[in-house]
């Protein structure tokens, strides 16, 4: 909560901060993106019309618990800001979604059926990052 702390002056690397953030989400009792909405997100991602797909995704996000919604909005907005600096940090929305979707959605990698949908889950998070101004 102290906005005057400079992690850079403390010698904390960006990778350490990102790792700590991912560890925080991984340690939550339930994933930030509720399991109960995963199937709905997958089905919505199949909608061919981009405008309709975005509106449906927005409706799904509204179903998040209020705390999850607020944290999701914050992290996705932050990842969008990071992606806007891709020429410097090489972290496009695609790269960020690859890094963060497993932490935000916490999939069951033991389920062989799930493995066929990993790219879809990643693309959902990428869409949220790219279109965060629409969603929030």
C-alpha positions in Angstrom: 0.0 0.0 0.0 3.0 2.3 0.3 3.4 3.8 -3.2 6.7 5.3 -2.3 8.6 2.0 -2.1 11.0 1.5 -5.0 11.5 -2.1 -5.7 14.2 -1.2 -8.2 16.3 0.7 -5.6 16.0 -2.4 -3.4 17.4 -4.5 -6.2 14.2 -6.5 -6.8 14.0 -7.7 -10.4 10.9 -7.6 -12.6 11.1 -11.4 -12.8 11.0 -11.7 -9.0 8.0 -9.5 -8.8 6.2 -11.4 -11.6 7.1 -14.7 -9.8 5.8 -13.5 -6.5 2.5 -12.3 -8.2 2.1 -15.7 -9.9 2.8 -17.5 -6.6 0.2 -15.4 -4.8 -2.5 -16.4 -7.4 -1.3 -20.0 -7.3 -1.7 -20.2 -3.5 -5.3 -18.9 -3.5 -7.8 -21.6 -2.3 -9.7 -21.1 -5.6 -8.5 -19.6 -8.9 -9.2 -16.0 -9.7 -11.2 -17.1 -12.7 -13.8 -19.4 -11.1 -13.8 -23.0 -12.2 -17.6 -22.7 -12.6 -17.1 -20.3 -15.5 -14.4 -22.1 -17.4 -16.8 -24.1 -19.7 -18.8 -21.0 -20.4 -15.6 -19.1 -21.3 -14.6 -22.0 -23.7 -17.9 -22.0 -25.4 -17.9 -18.2 -25.8 -14.5 -18.2 -27.3 -15.9 -20.3 -30.2 -18.2 -17.5 -31.3 -17.0 -16.4 -34.7 -18.4 -12.8 -34.6 -15.8 -10.8 -32.6 -18.3 -8.2 -31.3 -20.7 -10.8 -30.1 -17.9 -12.8 -28.5 -16.6 -9.7 -26.6 -20.1 -8.9 -25.4 -20.6 -12.5 -24.2 -17.2 -12.5 -22.4 -18.2 -9.2 -20.7 -21.3 -10.9 -19.4 -19.3 -13.8 -18.0 -16.9 -11.5 -16.2 -19.9 -9.8 -14.5 -20.6 -13.2 -12.9 -17.3 -13.2 -11.0 -17.6 -12.7 -7.2 -17.1 -9.0 -6.6 -13.6 -9.4 -5.0 -12.5 -11.7 -7.9 -13.9 -9.2 -10.4 -12.0 -6.3 -8.8 -8.7 -8.2 -8.6 -9.2 -9.6 -12.2 -9.8 -6.1 -13.5 -6.7 -4.8 -11.7 -4.4 -7.5 -12.9 -5.7 -7.5 -16.5 -5.5 -3.7 -16.7 -1.9 -3.9 -15.4 -1.0 -6.6 -17.9 -2.5 -4.4 -20.7 -0.2 -1.6 -19.6 2.8 -4.0 -19.6 1.8 -5.2 -23.1 1.8 -1.6 -24.4 5.5 -1.5 -23.6 6.2 -4.6 -25.7 8.9 -2.9 -27.8 11.0 -2.5 -24.6 10.0 -5.5 -22.6 9.1 -8.0 -25.4 5.9 -8.9 -23.5 3.0 -8.8 -25.9 -0.5 -9.7 -24.8 0.1 -13.1 -26.3 3.3 -13.6 -24.3 1.7 -12.3 -21.1 -1.3 -14.6 -21.5 1.0 -17.6 -22.0 2.7 -16.7 -18.7 -0.4 -15.9 -16.7 -3.4 -17.9 -17.9 -2.4 -21.1 -15.9 -2.1 -19.0 -12.7 -5.3 -17.1 -13.2 -7.4 -20.1 -14.3 -5.5 -22.9 -12.5 -6.4 -25.7 -14.9 -6.4 -29.4 -14.2 -3.3 -30.5 -16.1 -3.9 -34.1 -15.0 -7.1 -34.2 -17.1 -6.2 -35.3 -20.6 -9.4 -33.8 -22.0 -8.4 -30.4 -20.6 -5.0 -30.5 -22.5 -6.8 -30.1 -25.8 -8.2 -26.7 -24.7 -5.1 -25.0 -23.3 -4.7 -22.8 -26.3 -8.3 -21.7 -26.0 -7.9 -20.8 -22.3 -4.8 -18.8 -23.2 -6.6 -17.0 -26.0 -9.4 -16.0 -23.6 -6.9 -14.3 -21.2 -5.1 -12.7 -24.2 -8.5 -11.2 -25.3 -9.1 -9.8 -21.8 -5.6 -8.2 -21.9 -6.0 -6.8 -25.4 -9.5 -5.5 -24.9 -9.4 -4.6 -21.2 -10.8 -1.1 -21.8 -14.0 -2.7 -23.3 -14.4 -5.1 -20.4 -13.6 -2.7 -17.6 
